Amino acid sequence: MAKRECPFCKEKVNAAAIVCKHCKSELPPLPPKKWYQGWKGVLLFIFVLGLVGAFLNPTPPEKEIISQAPQQQAVATTVKNFQCDQKAAFRALNALKEMANISIKKDVVYYSWVDNWHSLTTPQKEAMIEIAANSDACIEGKARKIFFHYQGDKVAEADPVWGIKVLK
């Protein structure tokens, strides 16, 4: 519990006390708290800190990602030197062939989903796309663009530069 000093006997007393328990003198009221000494001050400090952070980082994240795209493309398309388990990649692609028809045109992979695409949750869809993309890159030695279709509509894609995108 907070304490304060009695101005008459200099003993410590409860901050909320009206009379000193030691000298029985009436204590002067505490000065009211300033507006910035409570939770409002903490919120103000966090807000100001956020503004300072925003001004110190002049490049918005969207522009940062776009400016890094050529770098990412160079990394993503030169995956020939990475190590992967090709047997596991073939098993994964064979499992995917049971759920989708696979075709390749001009170095782009197309999956025509046979199973009900909409019965999968978004994390499940993302996992399927990631498995397809990683397995394909492992077997081919390079990352390729992959499109997923269901009943004629494009529902997802995997791009070596921009990553995985679930559309529907």
Backbone torsions as a table, in degrees:
resi	resn	phi	psi	omega
1	MET	NA	145.0	-176.8
2	ALA	-70.5	143.5	179.3
3	LYS	-121.8	158.3	172.0
4	ARG	-141.8	165.0	-176.9
5	GLU	-95.6	133.9	175.8
6	CYS	-68.9	128.9	-177.7
7	PRO	-71.8	-11.7	-176.9
8	PHE	-97.4	-50.8	-177.2
9	CYS	-104.7	-5.1	177.3
10	LYS	65.9	18.2	176.5
11	GLU	-87.2	156.7	177.7
12	LYS	-82.3	132.5	177.1
13	VAL	-134.2	166.5	178.5
14	ASN	-59.4	138.7	-177.7
15	ALA	-62.4	-28.9	-178.3
16	ALA	-89.6	-2.3	-176.4
17	ALA	-65.1	145.5	177.5
18	ILE	-99.0	-32.8	-179.8
19	VAL	-124.1	137.9	178.3
20	CYS	-68.9	129.3	-179.4
21	LYS	-74.9	-14.4	-178.4
22	HIS	-91.6	-50.4	-175.6
23	CYS	-108.8	0.1	179.5
24	LYS	59.6	21.8	177.4
25	SER	-83.4	149.4	176.2
26	GLU	-75.6	128.1	-177.6
27	LEU	-87.4	141.9	176.9
28	PRO	-68.5	150.4	178.9
29	PRO	-64.0	150.0	176.7
30	LEU	-69.5	144.6	175.8
31	PRO	-67.0	145.1	179.8
32	PRO	-64.2	147.4	178.4
33	LYS	-66.0	143.7	174.5
34	LYS	-70.7	154.2	-177.6
35	TRP	-59.8	-27.6	-176.4
36	TYR	-91.1	2.9	-178.4
37	GLN	-91.0	-6.9	-179.4
38	GLY	-107.2	-151.3	-177.7
39	TRP	-66.9	-24.9	177.7
40	LYS	-65.2	-37.1	178.0
41	GLY	-64.9	-39.8	178.8
42	VAL	-64.2	-44.9	178.6
43	LEU	-62.3	-41.2	178.6
44	LEU	-62.2	-43.1	179.6
45	PHE	-60.9	-44.4	179.9
46	ILE	-64.5	-41.7	179.3
47	PHE	-61.9	-46.8	-179.9
48	VAL	-64.2	-40.1	178.1
49	LEU	-61.2	-40.2	177.0
50	GLY	-64.1	-41.1	177.7
51	LEU	-62.8	-43.7	179.2
52	VAL	-61.9	-43.4	178.6
53	GLY	-61.8	-38.4	179.4
54	ALA	-65.9	-37.7	-179.6
55	PHE	-77.0	-27.4	178.8
56	LEU	-76.9	-22.1	177.3
57	ASN	-110.4	85.6	-173.4
58	PRO	-71.1	-19.3	-178.0
59	THR	-91.1	116.4	178.0
60	PRO	-64.9	152.6	-178.3
61	PRO	-56.5	-35.3	-179.1
62	GLU	-61.9	-43.4	179.8
63	LYS	-68.5	-34.5	179.1
64	GLU	-61.5	-45.1	-178.6
65	ILE	-63.8	-44.5	179.9
66	ILE	-63.1	-40.0	-178.1
67	SER	-70.9	-19.5	179.2
68	GLN	-92.0	-7.6	-174.6
69	ALA	-55.1	-47.4	179.5
70	PRO	-60.7	-36.1	178.2
71	GLN	-63.9	-46.5	-178.6
72	GLN	-63.6	-38.1	-179.7
73	GLN	-63.3	-42.4	-179.9
74	ALA	-62.1	-39.2	179.2
75	VAL	-71.4	-43.2	-174.5
76	ALA	-69.9	-32.9	-176.3
77	THR	-88.3	-8.1	177.8
78	THR	-110.8	58.2	-179.5
79	VAL	-96.6	17.4	-178.0
80	LYS	-65.3	-26.1	-175.6
81	ASN	-91.9	-0.3	-178.2
82	PHE	-82.7	153.7	-178.2
83	GLN	-93.8	136.2	176.7
84	CYS	-149.0	163.1	178.5
85	ASP	-94.1	98.1	-175.7
86	GLN	-66.0	-32.6	177.7
87	LYS	-62.8	-43.9	178.5
88	ALA	-65.5	-37.2	178.8
89	ALA	-64.6	-41.7	177.5
90	PHE	-64.5	-40.5	178.3
91	ARG	-62.7	-42.1	-179.8
92	ALA	-63.8	-44.7	-179.9
93	LEU	-66.6	-35.1	176.7
94	ASN	-65.9	-37.7	176.8
95	ALA	-65.6	-39.4	178.8
96	LEU	-67.1	-31.0	179.2
97	LYS	-64.2	-22.9	177.2
98	GLU	-75.1	-20.2	-178.0
99	MET	-106.3	-13.8	-176.1
100	ALA	-152.6	152.4	171.6
101	ASN	-88.8	133.6	-175.6
102	ILE	-113.3	132.1	173.8
103	SER	-137.4	155.6	-179.4
104	ILE	-128.0	127.5	178.6
105	LYS	-135.2	123.1	178.3
106	LYS	50.5	48.0	176.3
107	ASP	64.0	22.4	173.6
108	VAL	-118.6	133.5	-178.0
109	VAL	-96.9	134.4	179.7
110	TYR	-120.1	125.7	173.9
111	TYR	-107.5	121.8	172.4
112	SER	-101.9	105.2	-173.0
113	TRP	-69.3	128.7	179.8
114	VAL	-94.3	-46.2	177.7
115	ASP	-65.3	166.7	-179.8
116	ASN	-71.3	103.2	-178.7
117	TRP	-60.5	-38.5	-174.5
118	HIS	-74.8	-9.8	176.5
119	SER	-80.3	-13.6	178.6
120	LEU	-85.0	148.1	173.8
121	THR	-79.1	164.4	179.4
122	THR	-59.3	-44.7	176.8
123	PRO	-61.0	-35.8	177.3
124	GLN	-66.2	-41.5	177.9
125	LYS	-62.0	-45.7	179.5
126	GLU	-61.1	-39.9	179.2
127	ALA	-64.9	-41.1	178.6
128	MET	-63.0	-43.3	179.8
129	ILE	-64.1	-43.1	-179.9
130	GLU	-62.9	-42.4	177.9
131	ILE	-61.3	-45.3	-180.0
132	ALA	-62.2	-46.2	-177.5
133	ALA	-66.2	-45.5	-179.1
134	ASN	-67.1	-40.5	179.0
135	SER	-65.3	-43.1	178.6
136	ASP	-62.3	-44.3	-180.0
137	ALA	-64.5	-37.2	179.3
138	CYS	-64.2	-45.5	-176.8
139	ILE	-73.2	-43.7	-176.5
140	GLU	-81.6	-21.2	-178.6
141	GLY	82.6	7.9	176.8
142	LYS	-157.2	153.9	178.3
143	ALA	-83.1	139.0	178.7
144	ARG	-127.0	160.6	175.7
145	LYS	-73.6	137.5	-179.6
146	ILE	-130.0	132.6	177.2
147	PHE	-116.1	139.5	176.2
148	PHE	-112.5	129.8	179.0
149	HIS	-122.0	147.1	174.0
150	TYR	-138.0	120.9	-178.1
151	GLN	51.3	43.3	175.9
152	GLY	85.9	-12.1	-179.7
153	ASP	-98.9	140.3	173.4
154	LYS	-74.3	121.7	-175.2
155	VAL	-111.9	-16.9	-179.3
156	ALA	-165.2	164.9	175.8
157	GLU	-154.1	155.5	173.8
158	ALA	-127.3	126.0	-177.4
159	ASP	-123.3	135.4	-179.2
160	PRO	-59.6	-26.1	-178.4
161	VAL	-94.8	-48.9	-170.9
162	TRP	-94.9	-10.9	175.8
163	GLY	89.9	-154.4	-173.4
164	ILE	-95.3	136.8	178.4
165	LYS	-138.9	120.3	174.2
166	VAL	-94.5	120.4	-176.5
167	LEU	-93.4	-37.6	-178.5
168	LYS	-137.6	NA	NA
